[in-house]
Amino acid sequence: MTVEPAPVNHGIKFLRTDIGEDAVIEALVDYVTTTARGTTLEKGEVKISTLEHLMAALSGFQIDNALIKIDSQEVPILDGSAKPYMEQFVAAGIKDQGEPRKIFTLKEKIQYTNESGCEVVLMPDDDFSVDLMLDFNSKVLGNQYARFNRNTNFVTDIAPCRTFVFFHELEPLFQHNLIKGGDLDNAIVIVENPVPQSELDRLAALFNVRTLERAPEGYLNHLELRFSNECARHKLLDIMGDFSLVGVPIRAKIIGYKSGHGINTQVAKKVREAYLNSLK
Ligand SMILES: [Zn+2]
């Protein structure tokens, strides 16, 4: 995958080089099809999946125009965060294209609650900010909170936060081919209750990891947390990625409670509608 510069008003687009020169899809919420374990866009035969962390990196770095060339459907998950993308953007540098950014200022509150009690609210505000709360009804991952506002350093405080999975989800995911050996390198694993070492050894063999232990805080020991609330910060990263699919930077306060890609993109669709209406 390569990220290339693009002219003013180009927006963010993906080109599937393995399909052909015309296999382009705009990074817009209009094309979201599925949101299970990541956000997927589809336009005809052009499909792009797990783009949210790359999109968050682009939006966090205020990159409005880029052409992403990719030779397969799946955007690389790398370490499960946006850090590797961010490092490449920092190394490559960003060019000011000399045009004022188009920004959509939300005029009316948009609120959505789903049947699982997840909620995303956007309030008009003169700045962009996110307040994120998660609550997994879990001893290890109960209430956790993260914020993003103009004082937050996206590069150091949000981009490095990795995705997470519960220990009891690992084996079903493995059996359904949704994760594979080696994938433990790019996710925090939450272990609710002590697990017999024999069980951990069995999973270690399945995932090709030398040894697995449950750390006292309730996480698997194969990686160290980058922040005590890394999971909430990651959900915030996901929100930023999903809302960048509105297609224009937004000025609003986003409040996410138990949010995920499904509800994020449903609300982002409403925001895009409001944006398109504002142009009429
Ligand atoms: Zn994510």
Boltz pocket constraint, residues with backbone or C-beta under 6 A from the ligand:
constraints:
  - pocket:
      binder: B
      contacts: [[A, 52], [A, 53], [A, 80], [A, 163], [A, 234], [A, 238]]
      max_distance: 6.0
